[in-house]
Amino acid sequence: MPFIQIRFTQRNGFCGFFRVSNNDLSGEIPATFGSMLQLEILDLSSNKLSGEIPREMGSLSMLLELDLSGNTIMGNVPTEIGFLYHLENLNLASNNLSGSIPMQLGSCKNLLSLNLSRNKFRMSIPPEIGNAQVLEVLDLSNNSLSENIPGELAKLNSLEVLNISHNSLSDFIPESFGDMVALTSIDISYNDLEGPLPNVKAFNETPFEAFQHNKGLCGNVVGLPKCNSTESKKHNRHVGARIIVILIILFMGFLCLSCTVLVIVNHRGRRIIKREDNEGANDLDFKRILSYDGKVFYDRIVEATEGFNSKYYVGEGAYGIVYKAEISEGQTFAVKQISSSQEDTKMVDLVPFEREIQALTNIRHRNIVKFYGFCSHAQRCFLVYE
């Protein structure tokens, strides 16, 4: 029977109620509904509406009831529905909706009734539904939902009606369902569930028809086989196996994290050592003069050139100045002081200098001046030749 109810708020004249169920309305739902910000009830049920649910519906922040059931609406449920924080009743039953059930529905903290039955929803039941903790009615029947029943649904302490029949749900019923004391009506028929039913009043007093056509349920219900020790052991083994898998995953994750931390610490440690080696050169750093006592020979070179005074100047090349250093009678050396690569600092870049030293120590030729050694210092580097 056609029904039309439109009510405007007395306060400002905005539309508060919009009910037009059973009116053979066709076409798509106008996106302009999203601008009716004072709307509290929108009922377009039992019409011939098609298309998709407009994302703009997520703007109806005052909405308490949304009923689009009994149409031919298709596509996914927009995630913006999760913004309807005041929503108490959501009915999208008997449409052609598909895809997965949006996990954002768990954000509707005031939701009392959720009916998504008789659609084409696939994949698993989102565990986030368990966050809608005042939910009293949950009907997901007659879809194509698969995988296991999430244990998070046991957090719905106010749930009275649960209908997940006519899907492809598998595995065991979570033991935590035994804590759902408010349950009065249950239907899990026509799935692939197995194992024992929770041994509580809500399950024990439910008719057999609510459990039929499953893989192998057992429990204290007339028409179901009693659970024997084999079933209990199988269930316990299954639970134990899942715990072991979780522990293995956690252990592997911890192991990977530890290895990553060790690699990072080791890498940083090497960088710190390199930096300290470079910075420590301000004191003694490392003075290496081949077979000589490096520290003593360094002091004698500086003393012999009076701190590389210009009066000991011999010549100059592209990369440094050459000085004459007479260490003792009969021991005269050519000392090439390496110039800084930076004009605004006296610091010398040690890395390329040391690479050059390594190359020089490997050269052996009778036409090349003999190389005796070097000093590698952050502020003074020089080469010692014959």
BALOBA-1460 file (C-alpha; in Angstrom, 3 decimals):
// residues 386
<rec num="1" residu="m" x="0.000" y="0.000" z="0.000"/>
<rec num="2" residu="p" x="1.474" y="3.392" z="-0.973"/>
<rec num="3" residu="f" x="2.677" y="5.483" z="1.920"/>
<rec num="4" residu="i" x="3.932" y="9.055" z="1.911"/>
<rec num="5" residu="q" x="4.966" y="10.997" z="4.995"/>
<rec num="6" residu="i" x="6.925" y="14.223" z="4.854"/>
<rec num="7" residu="r" x="7.403" y="16.204" z="8.046"/>
<rec num="8" residu="f" x="9.174" y="19.505" z="8.482"/>
<rec num="9" residu="t" x="10.847" y="20.618" z="11.688"/>
<rec num="10" residu="q" x="9.070" y="23.391" z="13.578"/>
<rec num="11" residu="r" x="12.322" y="25.070" z="14.434"/>
<rec num="12" residu="n" x="13.522" y="26.096" z="10.985"/>
<rec num="13" residu="g" x="11.214" y="24.519" z="8.408"/>
<rec num="14" residu="f" x="13.729" y="21.945" z="7.184"/>
<rec num="15" residu="c" x="12.524" y="18.462" z="6.229"/>
<rec num="16" residu="g" x="12.950" y="16.023" z="9.117"/>
<rec num="17" residu="f" x="10.996" y="12.934" z="7.918"/>
<rec num="18" residu="f" x="10.823" y="11.640" z="4.341"/>
<rec num="19" residu="r" x="8.847" y="8.395" z="3.901"/>
<rec num="20" residu="v" x="7.690" y="7.347" z="0.418"/>
<rec num="21" residu="s" x="7.587" y="3.543" z="0.651"/>
<rec num="22" residu="n" x="5.465" y="1.351" z="-1.688"/>
<rec num="23" residu="n" x="4.989" y="3.984" z="-4.362"/>
<rec num="24" residu="d" x="6.481" y="2.346" z="-7.490"/>
<rec num="25" residu="l" x="9.141" y="5.056" z="-7.630"/>
<rec num="26" residu="s" x="11.812" y="4.338" z="-10.249"/>
<rec num="27" residu="g" x="15.139" y="5.770" z="-11.329"/>
<rec num="28" residu="e" x="18.200" y="6.470" z="-9.220"/>
<rec num="29" residu="i" x="18.318" y="7.918" z="-5.721"/>
<rec num="30" residu="p" x="19.050" y="11.663" z="-6.108"/>
<rec num="31" residu="a" x="22.405" y="12.736" z="-4.710"/>
<rec num="32" residu="t" x="20.684" y="15.930" z="-3.539"/>
<rec num="33" residu="f" x="19.357" y="13.983" z="-0.550"/>
<rec num="34" residu="g" x="22.842" y="14.549" z="0.844"/>
<rec num="35" residu="s" x="22.078" y="18.261" z="1.265"/>
<rec num="36" residu="m" x="19.052" y="17.651" z="3.535"/>
<rec num="37" residu="l" x="21.225" y="17.968" z="6.615"/>
<rec num="38" residu="q" x="18.326" y="18.052" z="9.113"/>
<rec num="39" residu="l" x="16.878" y="14.773" z="7.855"/>
<rec num="40" residu="e" x="16.313" y="12.205" z="10.604"/>
<rec num="41" residu="i" x="14.323" y="9.504" z="8.772"/>
<rec num="42" residu="l" x="14.667" y="8.536" z="5.108"/>
<rec num="43" residu="d" x="12.438" y="5.662" z="3.972"/>
<rec num="44" residu="l" x="12.466" y="4.798" z="0.264"/>
<rec num="45" residu="s" x="11.657" y="1.111" z="0.761"/>
<rec num="46" residu="s" x="9.599" y="-1.144" z="-1.529"/>
<rec num="47" residu="n" x="9.919" y="0.870" z="-4.703"/>
<rec num="48" residu="k" x="11.688" y="0.276" z="-8.013"/>
<rec num="49" residu="l" x="14.739" y="2.399" z="-7.393"/>
<rec num="50" residu="s" x="17.951" y="1.396" z="-9.181"/>
<rec num="51" residu="g" x="21.510" y="2.631" z="-9.530"/>
<rec num="52" residu="e" x="23.880" y="2.963" z="-6.588"/>
<rec num="53" residu="i" x="23.608" y="4.488" z="-3.134"/>
<rec num="54" residu="p" x="24.960" y="8.065" z="-3.428"/>
<rec num="55" residu="r" x="28.093" y="8.762" z="-1.407"/>
<rec num="56" residu="e" x="26.485" y="12.052" z="-0.422"/>
<rec num="57" residu="m" x="24.321" y="10.080" z="2.023"/>
<rec num="58" residu="g" x="27.315" y="10.180" z="4.355"/>
<rec num="59" residu="s" x="26.625" y="13.891" z="4.937"/>
<rec num="60" residu="l" x="23.307" y="13.233" z="6.712"/>
<rec num="61" residu="s" x="24.824" y="13.551" z="10.165"/>
<rec num="62" residu="m" x="21.415" y="13.775" z="11.918"/>
<rec num="63" residu="l" x="19.994" y="10.636" z="10.276"/>
<rec num="64" residu="l" x="18.492" y="8.075" z="12.663"/>
<rec num="65" residu="e" x="16.858" y="5.694" z="10.189"/>
<rec num="66" residu="l" x="17.778" y="4.768" z="6.615"/>
<rec num="67" residu="d" x="15.543" y="2.229" z="4.859"/>
<rec num="68" residu="l" x="16.276" y="1.434" z="1.213"/>
<rec num="69" residu="s" x="15.054" y="-2.168" z="1.311"/>
<rec num="70" residu="g" x="12.991" y="-3.811" z="-1.415"/>
<rec num="71" residu="n" x="14.464" y="-2.038" z="-4.432"/>
<rec num="72" residu="t" x="16.928" y="-3.015" z="-7.175"/>
<rec num="73" residu="i" x="19.847" y="-0.921" z="-5.950"/>
<rec num="74" residu="m" x="23.233" y="-2.301" z="-7.009"/>
<rec num="75" residu="g" x="26.941" y="-1.723" z="-6.474"/>
<rec num="76" residu="n" x="28.881" y="-1.358" z="-3.246"/>
<rec num="77" residu="v" x="27.659" y="0.211" z="-0.035"/>
<rec num="78" residu="p" x="29.592" y="3.518" z="0.160"/>
<rec num="79" residu="t" x="32.056" y="3.648" z="3.035"/>
<rec num="80" residu="e" x="30.725" y="7.125" z="3.863"/>
<rec num="81" residu="i" x="27.787" y="5.390" z="5.569"/>
<rec num="82" residu="g" x="30.217" y="4.968" z="8.462"/>
<rec num="83" residu="f" x="29.970" y="8.742" z="9.065"/>
<rec num="84" residu="l" x="26.333" y="8.416" z="10.180"/>
<rec num="85" residu="y" x="27.208" y="8.352" z="13.863"/>
<rec num="86" residu="h" x="23.591" y="8.875" z="15.025"/>
<rec num="87" residu="l" x="22.171" y="6.110" z="12.838"/>
<rec num="88" residu="e" x="20.040" y="3.593" z="14.746"/>
<rec num="89" residu="n" x="18.357" y="1.595" z="11.979"/>
<rec num="90" residu="l" x="19.968" y="0.634" z="8.652"/>
<rec num="91" residu="n" x="17.923" y="-1.572" z="6.332"/>
<rec num="92" residu="l" x="19.343" y="-2.345" z="2.883"/>
<rec num="93" residu="a" x="17.721" y="-5.779" z="2.531"/>
<rec num="94" residu="s" x="16.398" y="-7.271" z="-0.726"/>
<rec num="95" residu="n" x="18.493" y="-5.378" z="-3.246"/>
<rec num="96" residu="n" x="21.323" y="-6.279" z="-5.642"/>
<rec num="97" residu="l" x="24.130" y="-4.849" z="-3.521"/>
<rec num="98" residu="s" x="27.483" y="-6.569" z="-3.974"/>
<rec num="99" residu="g" x="31.129" y="-6.411" z="-2.968"/>
<rec num="100" residu="s" x="32.170" y="-6.671" z="0.650"/>
<rec num="101" residu="i" x="30.320" y="-5.390" z="3.694"/>
<rec num="102" residu="p" x="32.105" y="-2.125" z="4.605"/>
<rec num="103" residu="m" x="34.015" y="-2.354" z="7.860"/>
<rec num="104" residu="q" x="33.161" y="1.321" z="8.470"/>
<rec num="105" residu="l" x="29.723" y="0.201" z="9.677"/>
<rec num="106" residu="g" x="31.459" y="-0.617" z="12.950"/>
<rec num="107" residu="s" x="31.853" y="3.150" z="13.464"/>
<rec num="108" residu="c" x="28.077" y="3.581" z="13.802"/>
<rec num="109" residu="k" x="28.162" y="3.357" z="17.590"/>
<rec num="110" residu="n" x="24.409" y="3.969" z="18.020"/>
<rec num="111" residu="l" x="23.287" y="1.325" z="15.541"/>
<rec num="112" residu="l" x="20.524" y="-0.881" z="16.961"/>
<rec num="113" residu="s" x="19.439" y="-2.791" z="13.852"/>
<rec num="114" residu="l" x="21.483" y="-3.775" z="10.786"/>
<rec num="115" residu="n" x="19.740" y="-5.682" z="7.989"/>
<rec num="116" residu="l" x="21.772" y="-6.494" z="4.869"/>
<rec num="117" residu="s" x="19.953" y="-9.714" z="3.997"/>
<rec num="118" residu="r" x="19.042" y="-10.922" z="0.498"/>
<rec num="119" residu="n" x="21.825" y="-9.223" z="-1.414"/>
<rec num="120" residu="k" x="24.993" y="-10.409" z="-3.135"/>
<rec num="121" residu="f" x="27.623" y="-9.542" z="-0.550"/>
<rec num="122" residu="r" x="30.788" y="-11.629" z="-0.772"/>
<rec num="123" residu="m" x="33.963" y="-12.248" z="1.227"/>
<rec num="124" residu="s" x="34.002" y="-12.370" z="5.018"/>
<rec num="125" residu="i" x="31.991" y="-10.729" z="7.776"/>
<rec num="126" residu="p" x="34.097" y="-7.723" z="8.861"/>
<rec num="127" residu="p" x="35.227" y="-8.127" z="12.493"/>
<rec num="128" residu="e" x="34.716" y="-4.364" z="12.948"/>
<rec num="129" residu="i" x="30.960" y="-5.019" z="13.176"/>
<rec num="130" residu="g" x="31.737" y="-6.100" z="16.741"/>
<rec num="131" residu="n" x="32.477" y="-2.444" z="17.567"/>
<rec num="132" residu="a" x="28.786" y="-1.509" z="17.200"/>
<rec num="133" residu="q" x="28.259" y="-2.699" z="20.749"/>
<rec num="134" residu="v" x="24.633" y="-1.570" z="21.221"/>
<rec num="135" residu="l" x="23.477" y="-3.584" z="18.200"/>
<rec num="136" residu="e" x="20.372" y="-5.649" z="18.940"/>
<rec num="137" residu="v" x="19.500" y="-7.117" z="15.513"/>
<rec num="138" residu="l" x="22.022" y="-8.384" z="12.942"/>
<rec num="139" residu="d" x="20.691" y="-10.003" z="9.765"/>
<rec num="140" residu="l" x="23.231" y="-10.940" z="7.081"/>
<rec num="141" residu="s" x="21.304" y="-13.914" z="5.703"/>
<rec num="142" residu="n" x="20.971" y="-14.936" z="2.048"/>
<rec num="143" residu="n" x="24.251" y="-13.570" z="0.744"/>
<rec num="144" residu="s" x="27.495" y="-15.197" z="-0.426"/>
<rec num="145" residu="l" x="29.578" y="-14.543" z="2.687"/>
<rec num="146" residu="s" x="32.455" y="-16.953" z="3.245"/>
<rec num="147" residu="e" x="35.314" y="-17.795" z="5.619"/>
<rec num="148" residu="n" x="34.802" y="-18.108" z="9.363"/>
<rec num="149" residu="i" x="32.548" y="-16.268" z="11.804"/>
<rec num="150" residu="p" x="34.682" y="-13.550" z="13.448"/>
<rec num="151" residu="g" x="35.003" y="-13.959" z="17.209"/>
<rec num="152" residu="e" x="34.708" y="-10.167" z="17.541"/>
<rec num="153" residu="l" x="30.940" y="-10.508" z="17.127"/>
<rec num="154" residu="a" x="30.898" y="-11.864" z="20.684"/>
<rec num="155" residu="k" x="31.478" y="-8.266" z="21.838"/>
<rec num="156" residu="l" x="27.870" y="-7.509" z="20.852"/>
<rec num="157" residu="n" x="26.579" y="-7.934" z="24.399"/>
<rec num="158" residu="s" x="23.170" y="-6.449" z="23.523"/>
<rec num="159" residu="l" x="22.568" y="-8.625" z="20.458"/>
<rec num="160" residu="e" x="19.207" y="-10.393" z="20.601"/>
<rec num="161" residu="v" x="18.705" y="-11.568" z="17.007"/>
<rec num="162" residu="l" x="21.473" y="-13.113" z="14.878"/>
<rec num="163" residu="n" x="20.707" y="-14.433" z="11.396"/>
<rec num="164" residu="i" x="23.639" y="-15.426" z="9.193"/>
<rec num="165" residu="s" x="21.881" y="-18.302" z="7.418"/>
<rec num="166" residu="h" x="22.152" y="-19.161" z="3.707"/>
<rec num="167" residu="n" x="25.775" y="-18.182" z="3.202"/>
<rec num="168" residu="s" x="29.022" y="-20.124" z="2.760"/>
<rec num="169" residu="l" x="30.457" y="-19.616" z="6.241"/>
<rec num="170" residu="s" x="32.810" y="-22.355" z="7.408"/>
<rec num="171" residu="d" x="34.903" y="-23.494" z="10.346"/>
<rec num="172" residu="f" x="33.806" y="-23.640" z="13.992"/>
<rec num="173" residu="i" x="31.476" y="-21.351" z="15.915"/>
<rec num="174" residu="p" x="33.652" y="-19.183" z="18.193"/>
<rec num="175" residu="e" x="33.609" y="-20.379" z="21.809"/>
<rec num="176" residu="s" x="33.232" y="-16.743" z="22.875"/>
<rec num="177" residu="f" x="29.648" y="-16.840" z="21.552"/>
<rec num="178" residu="g" x="28.808" y="-18.512" z="24.845"/>
<rec num="179" residu="d" x="29.141" y="-15.064" z="26.462"/>
<rec num="180" residu="m" x="26.369" y="-13.500" z="24.345"/>
<rec num="181" residu="v" x="23.781" y="-13.657" z="27.117"/>
<rec num="182" residu="a" x="21.221" y="-11.395" z="25.386"/>
<rec num="183" residu="l" x="20.721" y="-13.724" z="22.398"/>
<rec num="184" residu="t" x="17.162" y="-14.996" z="21.981"/>
<rec num="185" residu="s" x="16.982" y="-15.843" z="18.261"/>
<rec num="186" residu="i" x="19.687" y="-17.583" z="16.224"/>
<rec num="187" residu="d" x="19.757" y="-18.893" z="12.667"/>
<rec num="188" residu="i" x="23.001" y="-20.262" z="11.222"/>
<rec num="189" residu="s" x="21.459" y="-22.817" z="8.854"/>
<rec num="190" residu="y" x="22.644" y="-23.507" z="5.296"/>
<rec num="191" residu="n" x="26.355" y="-22.909" z="5.785"/>
<rec num="192" residu="d" x="29.452" y="-25.128" z="6.063"/>
<rec num="193" residu="l" x="29.865" y="-24.868" z="9.829"/>
<rec num="194" residu="e" x="31.074" y="-27.745" z="11.973"/>
<rec num="195" residu="g" x="31.937" y="-28.648" z="15.536"/>
<rec num="196" residu="p" x="30.135" y="-28.110" z="18.841"/>
<rec num="197" residu="l" x="27.529" y="-25.452" z="19.539"/>
<rec num="198" residu="p" x="28.202" y="-23.200" z="22.538"/>
<rec num="199" residu="n" x="26.598" y="-24.909" z="25.532"/>
<rec num="200" residu="v" x="24.376" y="-21.989" z="26.568"/>
<rec num="201" residu="k" x="20.617" y="-21.427" z="26.757"/>
<rec num="202" residu="a" x="20.315" y="-19.396" z="23.559"/>
<rec num="203" residu="f" x="21.753" y="-22.226" z="21.456"/>
<rec num="204" residu="n" x="20.281" y="-25.139" z="23.407"/>
<rec num="205" residu="e" x="16.707" y="-23.817" z="23.113"/>
<rec num="206" residu="t" x="16.859" y="-22.913" z="19.425"/>
<rec num="207" residu="p" x="14.973" y="-25.289" z="17.065"/>
<rec num="208" residu="f" x="16.921" y="-27.735" z="14.905"/>
<rec num="209" residu="e" x="15.877" y="-25.886" z="11.730"/>
<rec num="210" residu="a" x="18.162" y="-23.011" z="12.681"/>
<rec num="211" residu="f" x="21.198" y="-25.348" z="12.479"/>
<rec num="212" residu="q" x="20.338" y="-27.683" z="9.605"/>
<rec num="213" residu="h" x="22.292" y="-28.094" z="6.369"/>
<rec num="214" residu="n" x="25.737" y="-27.524" z="7.806"/>
<rec num="215" residu="k" x="28.902" y="-29.591" z="7.536"/>
<rec num="216" residu="g" x="28.799" y="-31.261" z="10.919"/>
<rec num="217" residu="l" x="27.395" y="-29.411" z="13.922"/>
<rec num="218" residu="c" x="26.790" y="-31.174" z="17.213"/>
<rec num="219" residu="g" x="25.350" y="-30.160" z="20.571"/>
<rec num="220" residu="n" x="22.430" y="-30.354" z="22.999"/>
<rec num="221" residu="v" x="19.747" y="-29.659" z="20.388"/>
<rec num="222" residu="v" x="17.085" y="-32.175" z="19.354"/>
<rec num="223" residu="g" x="17.971" y="-33.365" z="15.849"/>
<rec num="224" residu="l" x="21.718" y="-32.767" z="16.174"/>
<rec num="225" residu="p" x="24.156" y="-35.489" z="17.211"/>
<rec num="226" residu="k" x="25.716" y="-35.240" z="20.636"/>
<rec num="227" residu="c" x="29.286" y="-34.050" z="20.684"/>
<rec num="228" residu="n" x="31.578" y="-36.972" z="21.496"/>
<rec num="229" residu="s" x="35.113" y="-36.799" z="22.753"/>
<rec num="230" residu="t" x="36.409" y="-37.045" z="19.191"/>
<rec num="231" residu="e" x="34.589" y="-33.871" z="18.187"/>
<rec num="232" residu="s" x="35.820" y="-32.079" z="21.291"/>
<rec num="233" residu="k" x="39.377" y="-33.221" z="20.679"/>
<rec num="234" residu="k" x="39.123" y="-32.176" z="17.043"/>
<rec num="235" residu="h" x="37.874" y="-28.766" z="18.101"/>
<rec num="236" residu="n" x="40.606" y="-28.437" z="20.710"/>
<rec num="237" residu="r" x="43.230" y="-29.492" z="18.166"/>
<rec num="238" residu="h" x="41.870" y="-26.913" z="15.756"/>
<rec num="239" residu="v" x="42.020" y="-24.172" z="18.376"/>
<rec num="240" residu="g" x="45.481" y="-25.337" z="19.433"/>
<rec num="241" residu="a" x="46.684" y="-25.325" z="15.827"/>
<rec num="242" residu="r" x="45.461" y="-21.766" z="15.351"/>
<rec num="243" residu="i" x="47.238" y="-20.674" z="18.518"/>
<rec num="244" residu="i" x="50.448" y="-22.341" z="17.321"/>
<rec num="245" residu="v" x="50.170" y="-20.606" z="13.935"/>
<rec num="246" residu="i" x="49.646" y="-17.248" z="15.654"/>
<rec num="247" residu="l" x="52.648" y="-17.859" z="17.930"/>
<rec num="248" residu="i" x="54.821" y="-18.832" z="14.957"/>
<rec num="249" residu="i" x="53.780" y="-15.690" z="13.082"/>
<rec num="250" residu="l" x="54.529" y="-13.542" z="16.144"/>
<rec num="251" residu="f" x="57.911" y="-15.254" z="16.614"/>
<rec num="252" residu="m" x="58.856" y="-14.783" z="12.953"/>
<rec num="253" residu="g" x="57.780" y="-11.158" z="13.141"/>
<rec num="254" residu="f" x="59.898" y="-10.648" z="16.269"/>
<rec num="255" residu="l" x="62.846" y="-12.377" z="14.587"/>
<rec num="256" residu="c" x="62.578" y="-10.189" z="11.486"/>
<rec num="257" residu="l" x="62.284" y="-7.069" z="13.654"/>
<rec num="258" residu="s" x="65.341" y="-8.082" z="15.700"/>
<rec num="259" residu="c" x="67.406" y="-8.696" z="12.556"/>
<rec num="260" residu="t" x="66.351" y="-5.334" z="11.153"/>
<rec num="261" residu="v" x="67.308" y="-3.559" z="14.389"/>
<rec num="262" residu="l" x="70.702" y="-5.322" z="14.449"/>
<rec num="263" residu="v" x="71.418" y="-4.318" z="10.847"/>
<rec num="264" residu="i" x="70.464" y="-0.690" z="11.565"/>
<rec num="265" residu="v" x="72.526" y="-0.567" z="14.782"/>
<rec num="266" residu="n" x="75.520" y="-2.162" z="13.033"/>
<rec num="267" residu="h" x="75.264" y="0.275" z="10.129"/>
<rec num="268" residu="r" x="74.999" y="3.281" z="12.442"/>
<rec num="269" residu="g" x="77.863" y="1.942" z="14.542"/>
<rec num="270" residu="r" x="80.123" y="1.841" z="11.506"/>
<rec num="271" residu="r" x="79.156" y="5.383" z="10.587"/>
<rec num="272" residu="i" x="79.883" y="6.565" z="14.143"/>
<rec num="273" residu="i" x="83.283" y="4.830" z="14.147"/>
<rec num="274" residu="k" x="84.149" y="6.452" z="10.822"/>
<rec num="275" residu="r" x="83.077" y="9.862" z="12.110"/>
<rec num="276" residu="e" x="84.993" y="9.409" z="15.370"/>
<rec num="277" residu="d" x="88.099" y="8.376" z="13.430"/>
<rec num="278" residu="n" x="87.844" y="11.547" z="11.380"/>
<rec num="279" residu="e" x="87.079" y="13.820" z="14.347"/>
<rec num="280" residu="g" x="89.652" y="12.222" z="16.635"/>
<rec num="281" residu="a" x="92.355" y="13.317" z="14.239"/>
<rec num="282" residu="n" x="92.360" y="16.734" z="15.977"/>
<rec num="283" residu="d" x="94.358" y="15.142" z="18.814"/>
<rec num="284" residu="l" x="96.671" y="12.443" z="17.503"/>
<rec num="285" residu="d" x="94.480" y="10.703" z="14.913"/>
<rec num="286" residu="f" x="96.625" y="8.096" z="13.261"/>
<rec num="287" residu="k" x="100.149" y="8.890" z="12.101"/>
<rec num="288" residu="r" x="101.632" y="6.139" z="10.058"/>
<rec num="289" residu="i" x="105.110" y="6.309" z="8.586"/>
<rec num="290" residu="l" x="105.664" y="2.818" z="7.215"/>
<rec num="291" residu="s" x="108.424" y="1.136" z="9.277"/>
<rec num="292" residu="y" x="109.127" y="4.196" z="11.441"/>
<rec num="293" residu="d" x="107.639" y="5.198" z="14.765"/>
<rec num="294" residu="g" x="104.842" y="7.345" z="13.333"/>
<rec num="295" residu="k" x="104.416" y="9.755" z="16.263"/>
<rec num="296" residu="v" x="108.148" y="10.415" z="16.622"/>
<rec num="297" residu="f" x="108.696" y="10.770" z="12.885"/>
<rec num="298" residu="y" x="105.732" y="13.147" z="12.571"/>
<rec num="299" residu="d" x="107.194" y="15.415" z="15.251"/>
<rec num="300" residu="r" x="110.600" y="15.333" z="13.594"/>
<rec num="301" residu="i" x="109.156" y="16.241" z="10.177"/>
<rec num="302" residu="v" x="107.318" y="19.229" z="11.680"/>
<rec num="303" residu="e" x="110.452" y="20.223" z="13.623"/>
<rec num="304" residu="a" x="112.703" y="19.896" z="10.567"/>
<rec num="305" residu="t" x="110.442" y="22.149" z="8.505"/>
<rec num="306" residu="e" x="109.699" y="24.470" z="11.429"/>
<rec num="307" residu="g" x="106.028" y="23.799" z="10.964"/>
<rec num="308" residu="f" x="106.308" y="23.851" z="7.157"/>
<rec num="309" residu="n" x="107.949" y="27.258" z="7.052"/>
<rec num="310" residu="s" x="108.269" y="28.847" z="3.606"/>
<rec num="311" residu="k" x="112.068" y="28.930" z="3.868"/>
<rec num="312" residu="y" x="112.047" y="25.156" z="3.314"/>
<rec num="313" residu="y" x="109.889" y="25.589" z="0.231"/>
<rec num="314" residu="v" x="111.032" y="23.553" z="-2.790"/>
<rec num="315" residu="g" x="108.150" y="23.676" z="-5.221"/>
<rec num="316" residu="e" x="104.428" y="23.437" z="-5.718"/>
<rec num="317" residu="g" x="102.154" y="21.083" z="-7.662"/>
<rec num="318" residu="a" x="98.457" y="20.811" z="-8.412"/>
<rec num="319" residu="y" x="97.633" y="19.151" z="-5.107"/>
<rec num="320" residu="g" x="100.184" y="20.485" z="-2.637"/>
<rec num="321" residu="i" x="103.449" y="22.216" z="-1.692"/>
<rec num="322" residu="v" x="106.796" y="20.381" z="-1.462"/>
<rec num="323" residu="y" x="109.226" y="21.115" z="1.410"/>
<rec num="324" residu="k" x="112.737" y="19.918" z="2.174"/>
<rec num="325" residu="a" x="113.111" y="18.160" z="5.540"/>
<rec num="326" residu="e" x="116.511" y="17.124" z="6.891"/>
<rec num="327" residu="i" x="115.793" y="14.722" z="9.729"/>
<rec num="328" residu="s" x="119.407" y="14.014" z="10.551"/>
<rec num="329" residu="e" x="122.748" y="14.178" z="8.802"/>
<rec num="330" residu="g" x="122.448" y="12.166" z="5.620"/>
<rec num="331" residu="q" x="118.671" y="11.749" z="5.933"/>
<rec num="332" residu="t" x="116.904" y="14.277" z="3.736"/>
<rec num="333" residu="f" x="113.331" y="13.870" z="2.541"/>
<rec num="334" residu="a" x="110.942" y="15.643" z="0.209"/>
<rec num="335" residu="v" x="107.694" y="16.295" z="2.063"/>
<rec num="336" residu="k" x="104.613" y="17.094" z="0.017"/>
<rec num="337" residu="q" x="101.903" y="18.745" z="2.103"/>
<rec num="338" residu="i" x="98.428" y="18.051" z="0.638"/>
<rec num="339" residu="s" x="96.276" y="21.149" z="0.205"/>
<rec num="340" residu="s" x="92.700" y="21.276" z="1.541"/>
<rec num="341" residu="s" x="89.989" y="20.644" z="-1.052"/>
<rec num="342" residu="q" x="87.845" y="23.311" z="0.595"/>
<rec num="343" residu="e" x="88.750" y="26.975" z="0.468"/>
<rec num="344" residu="d" x="86.930" y="27.978" z="3.637"/>
<rec num="345" residu="t" x="88.403" y="25.396" z="6.009"/>
<rec num="346" residu="k" x="91.700" y="23.861" z="6.982"/>
<rec num="347" residu="m" x="90.200" y="20.418" z="7.295"/>
<rec num="348" residu="v" x="91.394" y="17.819" z="4.807"/>
<rec num="349" residu="d" x="89.134" y="15.150" z="3.364"/>
<rec num="350" residu="l" x="90.825" y="11.961" z="4.596"/>
<rec num="351" residu="v" x="88.930" y="9.418" z="2.524"/>
<rec num="352" residu="p" x="90.261" y="10.227" z="-0.988"/>
<rec num="353" residu="f" x="93.694" y="10.925" z="0.556"/>
<rec num="354" residu="e" x="93.896" y="7.433" z="2.044"/>
<rec num="355" residu="r" x="92.787" y="5.884" z="-1.239"/>
<rec num="356" residu="e" x="95.652" y="7.661" z="-2.989"/>
<rec num="357" residu="i" x="98.089" y="6.401" z="-0.333"/>
<rec num="358" residu="q" x="96.918" y="2.846" z="-0.873"/>
<rec num="359" residu="a" x="97.603" y="3.209" z="-4.598"/>
<rec num="360" residu="l" x="101.083" y="4.684" z="-4.006"/>
<rec num="361" residu="t" x="102.142" y="1.864" z="-1.699"/>
<rec num="362" residu="n" x="101.401" y="-0.651" z="-4.447"/>
<rec num="363" residu="i" x="103.568" y="1.085" z="-7.103"/>
<rec num="364" residu="r" x="106.998" y="-0.453" z="-7.762"/>
<rec num="365" residu="h" x="109.053" y="1.099" z="-10.593"/>
<rec num="366" residu="r" x="112.719" y="2.082" z="-10.936"/>
<rec num="367" residu="n" x="111.873" y="5.412" z="-12.627"/>
<rec num="368" residu="i" x="109.540" y="6.566" z="-9.874"/>
<rec num="369" residu="v" x="110.840" y="8.399" z="-6.781"/>
<rec num="370" residu="k" x="110.808" y="6.121" z="-3.738"/>
<rec num="371" residu="f" x="107.829" y="6.653" z="-1.469"/>
<rec num="372" residu="y" x="108.645" y="6.351" z="2.251"/>
<rec num="373" residu="g" x="105.418" y="7.078" z="4.011"/>
<rec num="374" residu="f" x="102.696" y="9.540" z="4.886"/>
<rec num="375" residu="c" x="100.836" y="11.287" z="7.664"/>
<rec num="376" residu="s" x="97.040" y="11.250" z="7.660"/>
<rec num="377" residu="h" x="95.621" y="14.012" z="9.853"/>
<rec num="378" residu="a" x="92.345" y="15.966" z="9.765"/>
<rec num="379" residu="q" x="94.229" y="19.292" z="9.534"/>
<rec num="380" residu="r" x="97.553" y="18.257" z="8.039"/>
<rec num="381" residu="c" x="98.312" y="15.495" z="5.540"/>
<rec num="382" residu="f" x="101.643" y="14.981" z="3.817"/>
<rec num="383" residu="l" x="103.595" y="12.453" z="1.765"/>
<rec num="384" residu="v" x="107.242" y="11.601" z="2.375"/>
<rec num="385" residu="y" x="109.478" y="10.859" z="-0.649"/>
<rec num="386" residu="e" x="113.142" y="10.168" z="-1.197"/>
